[in-house]
Amino acid sequence: MDSDQITGVYGKVSGLPAPVSAHVSEEQLPEVRIYTVTAEWIQSDLVQSSRLRYSQQWTLIADSNNHQSIRTVLPPGPCAPVSGELLSELSPVHGLRAVVRETGSQQLLEIWDRHGLKKCLNLSALNIHGRVYDDSQFGCLSWSECERKLLYVAESSRSSSAETRSRESASRKDRSVYREDWGEALTGKSVPVLCVVDLHHGAVDVLQGVPPDVSPGQALWAPGSQSVFFVGWCLEPFRLGLKFCSNRRSALFRLSLDGHCECISGDNLSVSCPRLSPDGSMLIYLQGRVFGPHNQCHSVQQLDLKSWKTSTLLDVVSRPQAGEFAGVYEALSSHCWSADGQKVVFSSAVRNWKDVFMLDRRTKKVTSLSDNLSDLSKVYGSWKLLTLQRDLMVVCCSSPNSPPTLVRQNTDTRMQIRAYLVKCSLTYL
């Protein structure tokens, strides 16, 4: 092949879009249930030398008394570019959409409903904190149960940082003084703080009580919205190295809004991805060893929020046999619980491909959700869970000769998954 042919092939392959996230909203009508699936995609544009982000919507119509029986999948709507969105999240009850958007040097918090923009706060102008974190390591955007408050993580204001007051007092006078950050795709992130927005009053508060020797992130509301859970990463011996080092020492904390903080996981461990069950009775999270392999196998721990007892739901797999489950090697999706709170769905690596698995809390058995989908498995080698809503999953499927594609499944049983796909005539979302 000559250089022009190589350039053409590269341009064609690199320009293929890939889904990176999805969320599902639903509406109950007298005779049918309407699901709206919104997926966000990224695509390389060689002409502009940039990566484009856009969203696309699908509408699914299901029986009102059986949400797993999909009647119709309507054609997708047009692609809409996503301009400046850093974070977005749907509220669980009323379907409000919270968006953290960047316009120039300003960061805005927008609340949207079915009729348009409902509220907008200029977070930069309030000057309560620094830039909002939008990375997958620390970043989060969590609605409270009452849907009047939002929780997120941002860089602390230099004048209010505990570390600045205790160790770098000179930086209060000189903003050019160097502050160690977490580096490796986390440049500029040094002292994260937990922030709460009261949407009714339009006020932003930085939560107090976080231990000064940890960096908080991956926060979510606890049941009752009077406290929050978060992961705290130890600052010692230095910050540099976290994005690709899942073995850094960290712990799970609970912080009340009045500033009382307690550690609720073991010592000298690495934890991540806390996920609350639909009924608010159970919290699961990933746990690994400190040091050792960077991308090591994790166990799944469950914390009973009534008894406050922690147990191992799925242990580390040391040496799997051929055809057996190989262990958890990837982060949990932000929505990974089944509707009944008895199953956890997740993606993980299996030799040279990825698959979607279901973990039953009652039996602690792990099953592959693509085992009985031999027809699709021949076409798509890798499966990645993007989101889960009422046992219906949005999954990204791909293989070396098939570009990433979205499919819709349910998680009840494999036979129902097969029936669903046949019902939709293998319609890809």
For each residue, the residues with C-beta under 8 A, 3 or more apart:
1: 5 6 9
2: 5 6
3: 6 7
4: 7 8
5: 1 2 8 9
6: 1 2 3 9 10
7: 3 4 10 11
8: 4 5 11 12
9: 1 5 6 12 13
10: 6 7 13 14
11: 7 8 14 15 46
12: 8 9 15 16
13: 9 10 16
14: 10 11 44 46
15: 11 12 43 44 45 46
16: 12 13 43 403 404
17: 41 42 43 54 403 404
18: 41 42 43 396 398 403 404
19: 22 39 40 41 386 396 404 406
20: 40 41 42
21: 39 40 386 387
22: 19 37 38 39 40 386 387 394 406
23: 37 38 88 89 90 335 387 389
24: 35 36 37 38 387 389 390 392 394
25: 35 36 38 90 95
26: 33 34 35 36 67 389 390
27: 33 34 36
28: 33 34 64
29: 32 33 34 64
30: 64
31: 64
32: 29 61 62 63 64 71
33: 26 27 28 29 61 62 63 64 67
34: 26 27 28 29 59 60 61 62
35: 24 25 26 59 60 61 62 389 392
36: 24 25 26 27 57 58 59 60
37: 22 23 24 57 58 59 60 394 406 408 429
38: 22 23 24 25 55 56 57
39: 19 21 22 55 56 57 58 386 394 406 429
40: 19 20 21 22 53 54 55 82
41: 17 18 19 20 53 54 55 56 79
42: 17 18 20 51 52 53
43: 15 16 17 18 51 52 53 54
44: 14 15 50 51 52
45: 15 48 49 50 51 52
46: 11 14 15 49
47:
48: 45
49: 45 46
50: 44 45
51: 42 43 44 45
52: 42 43 44 45 81
53: 40 41 42 43 81 82 85
54: 17 40 41 43 79 80 81 82
55: 38 39 40 41 79 80 82
56: 38 39 41 76 77 78 79 80
57: 36 37 38 39 76 77
58: 36 37 39 73 74 76 77 429
59: 34 35 36 37 73 74
60: 34 35 36 37 70 72 73 74 408
61: 32 33 34 35 70 71 72 73 74
62: 32 33 34 35 66 67 68 69 70 71
63: 32 33 66 67 69 71
64: 28 29 30 31 32 33
65:
66: 62 63 69
67: 26 33 62 63 390 391 392
68: 62 391 392 410 412 416 420
69: 62 63 66 423
70: 60 61 62 73 408 420 423 424
71: 32 61 62 63
72: 60 61
73: 58 59 60 61 70 408 424 427 429
74: 58 59 60 61
75:
76: 56 57 58 429
77: 56 57 58 80
78: 56
79: 41 54 55 56
80: 54 55 56 77
81: 52 53 54
82: 40 53 54 55 85
83: 101
84: 101 102 103
85: 53 82 88 99 100 101
86: 100 101 102 107 132 134
87: 98 99 100 132 134 139 140 141 152
88: 23 85 97 98 99 100 141
89: 23 97 98 141 142 143
90: 23 25 95 96 97 98
91: 94 95 96 97 98 143 147
92: 143 145 147
93: 147
94: 91 113 147
95: 25 90 91 113 114
96: 90 91 111 112 113 118 143 147
97: 88 89 90 91 111 112 113
98: 87 88 89 90 91 109 110 111 112 141 143 150
99: 85 87 88 109 110 111 112
100: 85 86 87 88 107 108 109 110 123 132 134 141 152
101: 83 84 85 86 107 108 109 110
102: 84 86 106 107 108
103: 84 106 108
104:
105: 124
106: 102 103 122 124 125
107: 86 100 101 102 122 123 124 131 132
108: 100 101 102 103 120 121 122 123 124
109: 98 99 100 101 120 121 123 150 197
110: 98 99 100 101 117 119 120
111: 96 97 98 99 117 118 119 120 199
112: 96 97 98 99 116 117 118
113: 94 95 96 97 116 118
114: 95
115: 118
116: 112 113
117: 110 111 112 120
118: 96 111 112 113 115
119: 110 111 199 202
120: 108 109 110 111 117
121: 108 109 126 197 202 204
122: 106 107 108 125 126
123: 100 107 108 109 126 128 129 132 154 204
124: 105 106 107 108 127
125: 106 122
126: 121 122 123 204
127: 124 157
128: 123 157 195 204 205 206
129: 123 132 154 155 156 157 160 193 195 204 206
130: 154 155 156 157 158
131: 107 154 155 188
132: 86 87 100 107 123 129 139 152 153 154
133: 138 139 152 153 154 155 189 192 217
134: 86 87 100 139
135: 138 139 185 186 189 243
136: 139 331
137: 182 186 217 218 242 243
138: 133 135 153 186 189 192 215 216 217 218
139: 87 132 133 134 135 136 152 153 217
140: 87 151 152 153 217 218 219 220
141: 87 88 89 98 100 150 151 152
142: 89 150 151 152 219 220 221 228
143: 89 91 92 96 98 147 149 150 221
144: 147 148 149 150 151 221 225
145: 92 221 223 224 225
146: 149 225
147: 91 92 93 94 96 143 144
148: 144 198 199 200
149: 143 144 146 196 197 198 199 221 225
150: 98 109 141 142 143 144 196 197 199
151: 140 141 142 144 194 195 196 219 220 221 228
152: 87 100 132 133 139 140 141 142 194 195 197 219
153: 132 133 138 139 140 192 193 194 195 216 217 219
154: 123 129 130 131 132 133 192 193 195
155: 129 130 131 133 188 189 190 191 192 193
156: 129 130 160 161 164 191 192 193 206
157: 127 128 129 130 160 161
158: 130 161 164 171 172 175 179
159: 164 172
160: 129 156 157 164 206
161: 156 157 158 164 165 191 193
162: 165 166 191 212
163: 166 167 168 191 212
164: 156 158 159 160 161 167 168 169 171 172 179 191
165: 161 162 169 172
166: 162 163 169 212
167: 163 164
168: 163 164 171 177 179
169: 164 165 166 172
170: 173 174 177
171: 158 164 168 174 175 177 179
172: 158 159 164 165 169
173: 170
174: 170 171 177
175: 158 171
176:
177: 168 170 171 174
178:
179: 158 164 168 171 190 191
180: 190 238 239 240
181: 186 187 188 189 190 239 240
182: 137 186 187 189 190 215 239 240 241 242 243
183: 186 187 239 240 241 242 243
184: 240 241 242 243 244
185: 135 243
186: 135 137 138 181 182 183 189 242 243
187: 181 182 183
188: 131 155 181
189: 133 135 138 155 181 182 186 192
190: 155 179 180 181 182 239
191: 155 156 161 162 163 164 179 215
192: 133 138 153 154 155 156 189 215 216 217
193: 129 153 154 155 156 161 206 207 210 216
194: 151 152 153 206 207 210 216 219 228 230 255
195: 128 129 151 152 153 154 204 205 206 207
196: 149 150 151 204 205 207 257
197: 109 121 149 150 152 202 203 204
198: 148 149 201 202 203 204 205
199: 111 119 148 149 150 202
200: 148
201: 198
202: 119 121 197 198 199
203: 197 198
204: 121 123 126 128 129 195 196 197 198
205: 128 195 196 198
206: 128 129 156 160 193 194 195
207: 193 194 195 196 210 228 255 257 259
208: 259
209: 255 256 258 259 260 261
210: 193 194 207 214 216 230 232 253 255 261
211: 214 232 253 261
212: 162 163 166
213: 234 235 236
214: 210 211 232 233 234 235 250 251 253
215: 138 182 191 192 232 233 235 239
216: 138 153 192 193 194 210 219 230 231 232 253
217: 133 137 138 139 140 153 192 230 231 232 233
218: 137 138 140 230 231 272 273 274
219: 140 142 151 152 153 194 216 228 229 230 231
220: 140 142 151 228 229 230 274 275 276
221: 142 143 144 145 149 151 225 227 228 229 276
222: 225 226 227 228 229 254 276 305
223: 145 276 280 281 305
224: 145 227
225: 144 145 146 149 221 222
226: 222 256 257
227: 221 222 224 254 255 256 257
228: 142 151 194 207 219 220 221 222 254 255 257
229: 219 220 221 222 252 253 254 255 264 274 276 283
230: 194 210 216 217 218 219 220 252 253 255 274
231: 216 217 218 219 250 251 252 253 271 272 274 285
232: 210 211 214 215 216 217 250 251 252 253 263
233: 214 215 217 242 248 249 250
234: 213 214 248 249 250 251
235: 213 214 215 238 239
236: 213
237:
238: 180 235 241
239: 180 181 182 183 190 215 235 242
240: 180 181 182 183 184
241: 182 183 184 238 244 245 248
242: 137 182 183 184 186 233 239 245 248
243: 135 137 182 183 184 185 186
244: 184 241 294 295
245: 241 242 248 294
246: 270 272 288 294 295 296 298
247: 270 288 289 290 291 292 293 294 296
248: 233 234 241 242 245 270 290
249: 233 234 268 269 270 290
250: 214 231 232 233 234 269 270 271 272
251: 214 231 232 234 263 264 265 266 267 269 271
252: 229 230 231 232 263 264 265 271 274 285 303
253: 210 211 214 216 229 230 231 232 261 262 263 264
254: 222 227 228 229 261 262 264
255: 194 207 209 210 227 228 229 230 259 260 261
256: 209 226 227 259 260 261
257: 196 207 226 227 228
258: 209
259: 207 208 209 255 256
260: 209 255 256
261: 209 210 211 253 254 255 256
262: 253 254
263: 232 251 252 253
264: 229 251 252 253 254 303 308 310
265: 251 252 269 271 285 287 301 310
266: 251 269 287 310
267: 251
268: 249 290
269: 249 250 251 265 266 287 288 289 290
270: 246 247 248 249 250 287 288 289 290
271: 231 250 251 252 265 274 285 286 287 288 301
272: 218 231 246 250 285 286 298 331
273: 218 285 286 331 332
274: 218 220 229 230 231 252 271 283 284 285
275: 220 283 284 285 332 334 336 337 344
276: 220 221 222 223 229 280 282 283
277: 280 281 282 283 284 337 341
278: 337 339 340 341
279: 282 341
280: 223 276 277 305
281: 223 277 304 305 306 341
282: 276 277 279 302 303 304 305 341 361
283: 229 274 275 276 277 302 303 305
284: 274 275 277 300 301 302 303 313 332 344
285: 231 252 265 271 272 273 274 275 300 301 303
286: 271 272 273 298 299 300 301 328 331 332
287: 265 266 269 270 271 298 299 300 301
288: 246 247 269 270 271 292 296 297 298 299 316
289: 247 269 270 292 296
290: 247 248 249 268 269 270
291: 247
292: 247 288 289 296
293: 247 296
294: 244 245 246 247
295: 244 246 329
296: 246 247 288 289 292 293 329
297: 288 316 317 318 326 327 328 329
298: 246 272 286 287 288 316 327 328 329
299: 286 287 288 312 313 314 315 316 328
300: 284 285 286 287 312 313 314 328 344 359
301: 265 271 284 285 286 287 310 311 312 313
302: 282 283 284 310 311 312 313 361
303: 252 264 282 283 284 285 308 309 310
304: 281 282 307 308 309 310 311
305: 222 223 280 281 282 283 308
306: 281
307: 304
308: 264 303 304 305
309: 303 304
310: 264 265 266 301 302 303 304
311: 301 302 304
312: 299 300 301 302 315
313: 284 299 300 301 302 344 359 361 364
314: 299 300 328 359 364 366
315: 299 312
316: 288 297 298 299 327
317: 297 320 324 325 326 327
318: 297
319:
320: 317 324 325 326 327
321: 324
322:
323:
324: 317 320 321
325: 317 320 357 366 368
326: 297 317 320 329 348 349 350 351
327: 297 298 316 317 320 348
328: 286 297 298 299 300 314 346 348
329: 295 296 297 298 326 348 349
330: 346 347 348 349 354
331: 136 272 273 286
332: 273 275 284 286 336 344 346
333: 336 345 346 347 385 386 387 388
334: 275 387
335: 23 387 388 389
336: 275 332 333 344 345 346 385 388
337: 275 277 278 341 343 344 345 388
338: 341 342 343 344 345 358 388 391 411
339: 278 390 391
340: 278 343
341: 277 278 279 281 282 337 338 361
342: 338 360 361 362
343: 337 338 340 358 359 360 361 411
344: 275 284 300 313 332 336 337 338 358 359 361
345: 333 336 337 338 356 357 358 359 369 385 388 393 411
346: 328 330 332 333 336 356 357 359 385
347: 330 333 354 355 356 357 383 384 385
348: 326 327 328 329 330 354 355 357
349: 326 329 330 353 354
350: 326 353 354 355 368
351: 326
352:
353: 349 350 381 382
354: 330 347 348 349 350 382 383 384
355: 347 348 350 368 369 370 382 383
356: 345 346 347 368 369 370 383 384 385 393 395
357: 325 345 346 347 348 366 367 368 369
358: 338 343 344 345 366 367 369 411
359: 300 313 314 343 344 345 346 364 365 366
360: 342 343 363 364 365 366 367
361: 282 302 313 341 342 343 344 364
362: 342
363: 360
364: 313 314 359 360 361
365: 359 360
366: 314 325 357 358 359 360
367: 357 358 360 371 414
368: 325 350 355 356 357 371
369: 345 355 356 357 358 373 383 393 409 411 414 417
370: 355 356 373 376 377 383
371: 367 368 414
372: 414 415 417 418
373: 369 370 376 377 414 417 418 421
374: 377 378
375: 378 379
376: 370 373 379 380 397 407 421 426
377: 370 373 374 380 381
378: 374 375
379: 375 376 397 399 402
380: 376 377 383 397 398 399 402 405
381: 353 377 398 399 400
382: 353 354 355 397 398 399
383: 347 354 355 356 369 370 380 395 396 397
384: 347 354 356 395 396 397 398
385: 333 336 345 346 347 356 388 393 394 395
386: 19 21 22 39 333 393 394 395 396 406
387: 21 22 23 24 333 334 335 393 394
388: 333 335 336 337 338 345 385 391 392 393 394 411
389: 23 24 26 35 335 392
390: 24 26 67 339
391: 67 68 338 339 388 410 411 412
392: 24 35 67 68 388 389 408 409 410 411
393: 345 356 369 385 386 387 388 408 409 410 411
394: 22 24 37 39 385 386 387 388 406 407 408 429
395: 356 383 384 385 386 406 407 408 409
396: 18 19 383 384 386 404 405 406
397: 376 379 380 382 383 384 402 404 405 406 407
398: 18 380 381 382 384 402 403 404 405
399: 379 380 381 382 402
400: 381
401:
402: 379 380 397 398 399 405
403: 16 17 18 398
404: 16 17 18 19 396 397 398
405: 380 396 397 398 402 428
406: 19 22 37 39 386 394 395 396 397 428 429
407: 376 394 395 397 421 428 429
408: 37 60 70 73 392 393 394 395 420 424 427 429
409: 369 392 393 395 417 420 421
410: 68 391 392 393 416 417 420
411: 338 343 345 358 369 388 391 392 393 417
412: 68 391 416 417
413: 416 417
414: 367 369 371 372 373 417 418
415: 372 418 419
416: 68 410 412 413 419 420
417: 369 372 373 409 410 411 412 413 414 420 421
418: 372 373 414 415 421 422
419: 415 416 422 423
420: 68 70 408 409 410 416 417 423 424
421: 373 376 407 409 417 418 424 426
422: 418 419 425 426
423: 69 70 419 420
424: 70 73 408 420 421 427
425: 422
426: 376 421 422
427: 73 408 424
428: 405 406 407
429: 37 39 58 73 76 394 406 407 408
